[in-house]
């Protein structure tokens, strides 16, 4: 894809001038280790981990589009003159791998794109059809947004809708010319890079958010990057394996770390959220199972399970609880009933 550099960034932000810092805030978590925390935008990006090693840099996850990846690459060049030699795709969701293309040929030494075997297969079998689906459906979203803009009565609403329309138009233009770039190196359960005093463990600990979730663990630094196996928002469960997810969270939490660079949201400084998510999945599956056993319809299950979980998990997840609980109940109810997507 041809570079859609400053123009795309400016349009995404609905402003005349943009810088890489408008997309990511770099937070130093250890010497040579940064969290690139994605700023909120109408078309979301994931976070990234940036790890500077003896002979090159590793980046964990590449965001929703090549222009976003280039924005982070510009920030990395401000940190070090070392090339990005390794990129890790933690899973196959669009906002974590669609920037892969930007790294190809960006440094003379080349960049290896690493993923679990399951993630590469999922990008091929599900990721590519979803890109094509978006190319068809984003124009429909734009039509709805323009109609909403025509009905807007306040300047605040008009500005919000103008920004979202501009962002989605820029995303669609980039999507149409993007070449899906598959991982070039895959592994089954683990891969370790040894670079001087620092080692990087790239691990598949089990199914969870997807069937190929990868974590990147720095034992000497006591840091883990989780992708969307864990993040600061409500769990998204559409492609998940909920029972496995509990065990995989427990396996990840058993590693020796005190800092988490999650797939979305701010850096975490303890393991508390691993326990919160595991408990949530247990309670969600139990309540969905009881609802299914009673013969409740899916609509009834959504109402009853949400009511049962809201007292404990509403405060923990905030407004996102009500935004996401119906989708999560749908998933849990179907899994309990033997309908696995």
ZAMARGU-4260 file (C-alpha; in steps of 0.2 Angstrom, whole numbers, plus 5000, padded with zeros to 4 digits):
<rodrens>
0) 5000/5000/5000 | 5006/5018/4996 | 5010/5028/5012 | 4995/5038/5018 | 5005/5047/5031
5) 5002/5064/5038 | 4986/5066/5028 | 4978/5051/5036 | 4983/5056/5053 | 4976/5073/5051
10) 4960/5067/5044 | 4958/5054/5058 | 4960/5067/5071 | 4949/5079/5062 | 4962/5092/5063
15) 4974/5101/5051 | 4990/5095/5059 | 4994/5079/5068 | 5010/5071/5075 | 5013/5053/5080
20) 5010/5058/5098 | 4992/5061/5093 | 4990/5042/5091 | 5001/5035/5105 | 5008/5040/5122
25) 5025/5032/5125 | 5027/5027/5143 | 5043/5020/5149 | 5040/5005/5160 | 5058/4999/5162
30) 5075/5003/5154 | 5073/4999/5136 | 5055/4994/5137 | 5040/5006/5133 | 5021/5005/5132
35) 5014/5013/5117 | 4997/5017/5124 | 4984/5021/5111 | 4974/5037/5112 | 4955/5036/5110
40) 4950/5038/5092 | 4934/5034/5082 | 4944/5020/5073 | 4953/5012/5088 | 4971/5006/5089
45) 4978/4993/5101 | 4992/4997/5113 | 5010/4991/5108 | 5025/4986/5118 | 5042/4992/5112
50) 5057/4982/5118 | 5075/4988/5113 | 5087/4974/5113 | 5106/4973/5109 | 5104/4972/5090
55) 5087/4978/5086 | 5069/4982/5092 | 5054/4971/5095 | 5036/4978/5093 | 5021/4969/5100
60) 5006/4972/5089 | 5004/4984/5074 | 4987/4992/5076 | 4972/4994/5064 | 4981/5001/5049
65) 4998/5004/5041 | 4997/5023/5045 | 4995/5020/5063 | 5010/5008/5063 | 5021/5022/5054
70) 5016/5034/5068 | 5023/5022/5081 | 5038/5019/5070 | 5042/5038/5070 | 5041/5038/5089
75) 5053/5023/5089 | 5066/5031/5078 | 5065/5045/5091 | 5070/5033/5105 | 5084/5023/5096
80) 5093/5021/5079 | 5091/5002/5080 | 5080/4994/5067 | 5064/4985/5071 | 5069/4967/5068
85) 5054/4958/5076 | 5036/4961/5076 | 5024/4950/5086 | 5005/4949/5082 | 4997/4943/5098
90) 4981/4938/5089 | 4971/4940/5073 | 4959/4954/5077 | 4960/4969/5065 | 4966/4982/5077
95) 4982/4971/5081 | 4989/4965/5065 | 4983/4977/5050 | 4998/4988/5052 | 5010/4973/5048
100) 5013/4980/5030 | 5021/4996/5036 | 5036/4986/5043 | 5040/4977/5027 | 5055/4985/5020
105) 5055/4999/5033 | 5073/4995/5038 | 5087/4987/5027 | 5089/4973/5039 | 5072/4967/5037
110) 5058/4964/5050 | 5052/4946/5055 | 5033/4946/5059 | 5030/4933/5072 | 5014/4924/5078
115) 5007/4908/5084 | 5003/4896/5070 | 4985/4897/5075 | 4985/4916/5073 | 4993/4916/5056
120) 4980/4903/5051 | 4966/4914/5058 | 4972/4929/5048 | 4971/4919/5032 | 4954/4911/5036
125) 4945/4924/5045 | 4955/4940/5045 | 4955/4942/5026 | 4936/4939/5024 | 4933/4952/5038
130) 4944/4965/5029 | 4933/4962/5013 | 4917/4963/5023 | 4923/4980/5031 | 4926/4987/5013
135) 4908/4983/5010 | 4900/4988/5026 | 4910/5004/5031 | 4901/5014/5017 | 4884/5009/5025
140) 4891/5015/5042 | 4895/5031/5033 | 4878/5033/5026 | 4870/5031/5043 | 4883/5043/5051
145) 4879/5056/5038 | 4860/5054/5040 | 4863/5057/5059 | 4874/5072/5055 | 4860/5079/5045
150) 4848/5077/5060 | 4860/5084/5073 | 4854/5100/5082 | 4869/5105/5092 | 4887/5110/5087
155) 4894/5097/5099 | 4885/5083/5090 | 4889/5090/5073 | 4908/5091/5078 | 4908/5074/5085
160) 4899/5066/5070 | 4911/5076/5058 | 4926/5069/5066 | 4919/5051/5066 | 4914/5053/5047
165) 4931/5059/5043 | 4940/5046/5053 | 4930/5032/5045 | 4932/5039/5027 | 4951/5039/5030
170) 4951/5022/5037 | 4940/5015/5022 | 4952/5023/5009 | 4967/5015/5018 | 4958/4998/5020
175) 4954/4998/5001 | 4973/4999/4997 | 4980/4989/5011 | 4989/4972/5008 | 4986/4960/5022
180) 5003/4955/5027 | 5004/4938/5036 | 5017/4933/5049 | 5033/4926/5042 | 5038/4916/5057
185) 5026/4905/5067 | 5028/4894/5083 | 5017/4881/5092 | 5019/4885/5110 | 5034/4896/5113
190) 5049/4905/5106 | 5063/4913/5116 | 5075/4927/5110 | 5091/4928/5120 | 5100/4945/5118
195) 5113/4948/5131 | 5106/4950/5148 | 5088/4951/5142 | 5078/4937/5135 | 5061/4938/5127
200) 5048/4924/5129 | 5035/4923/5116 | 5022/4911/5123 | 5005/4903/5118 | 4998/4897/5135
205) 4982/4891/5129 | 4966/4897/5120 | 4957/4913/5127 | 4952/4928/5118 | 4955/4919/5102
210) 4963/4902/5098 | 4980/4909/5095 | 4983/4922/5109 | 5001/4926/5112 | 5009/4934/5127
215) 5027/4942/5127 | 5036/4940/5143 | 5052/4948/5149 | 5057/4938/5164 | 5072/4949/5169
220) 5061/4965/5168 | 5046/4957/5176 | 5035/4964/5162 | 5021/4955/5152 | 5012/4961/5136
225) 4996/4952/5134 | 4987/4958/5119 | 4968/4956/5122 | 4970/4941/5133 | 4969/4954/5146
230) 4965/4973/5145 | 4958/4987/5155 | 4941/4986/5147 | 4927/4974/5147 | 4931/4957/5139
235) 4926/4955/5121 | 4921/4937/5118 | 4915/4934/5101 | 4930/4923/5095 | 4934/4917/5112
240) 4935/4900/5121 | 4928/4905/5138 | 4932/4889/5148 | 4950/4889/5141 | 4952/4908/5144
245) 4951/4905/5163 | 4965/4892/5163 | 4975/4903/5151 | 4973/4918/5162 | 4979/4908/5177
250) 4994/4901/5168 | 4999/4919/5163 | 4996/4926/5181 | 5008/4912/5187 | 5023/4920/5178
255) 5034/4932/5188 | 5029/4950/5183 | 5023/4966/5191 | 5020/4976/5176 | 5007/4973/5162
260) 5006/4981/5145 | 4988/4976/5140 | 4980/4976/5123 | 4970/4992/5128 | 4970/5004/5142
265) 4983/5010/5153 | 4998/5001/5160 | 4994/4990/5175 | 5006/4987/5190 | 4999/4971/5198
270) 4990/4955/5194 | 4973/4960/5201 | 4964/4961/5184 | 4969/4943/5180 | 4959/4937/5195
275) 4944/4949/5191 | 4943/4942/5173 | 4944/4924/5178 | 4931/4926/5191 | 4920/4936/5179
280) 4921/4921/5166 | 4917/4908/5180 | 4902/4918/5186 | 4896/4922/5168 | 4897/4904/5163
285) 4888/4898/5179 | 4874/4910/5177 | 4872/4907/5159 | 4872/4888/5162 | 4858/4890/5175
290) 4848/4900/5163 | 4850/4888/5149 | 4845/4874/5161 | 4829/4883/5166 | 4825/4884/5148
295) 4826/4902/5147 | 4826/4910/5130 | 4842/4920/5125 | 4833/4936/5128 | 4828/4930/5145
300) 4845/4924/5149 | 4853/4941/5144 | 4841/4950/5156 | 4843/4938/5171 | 4862/4935/5169
305) 4865/4954/5168 | 4855/4957/5183 | 4865/4943/5193 | 4882/4950/5188 | 4879/4969/5188
310) 4881/4971/5207 | 4899/4964/5207 | 4905/4968/5190 | 4896/4984/5185 | 4907/4994/5197
315) 4923/4985/5191 | 4920/4987/5173 | 4910/5004/5173 | 4900/5010/5159 | 4907/4996/5148
320) 4898/4983/5158 | 4881/4988/5150 | 4889/4991/5133 | 4896/4973/5132 | 4886/4962/5144
325) 4873/4956/5131 | 4886/4951/5119 | 4895/4941/5132 | 4879/4932/5138 | 4875/4928/5120
330) 4892/4919/5119 | 4891/4911/5136 | 4874/4904/5133 | 4878/4897/5116 | 4894/4889/5123
335) 4885/4881/5137 | 4872/4875/5125 | 4885/4867/5113 | 4884/4881/5099 | 4902/4886/5097
340) 4907/4899/5084
</rodrens>
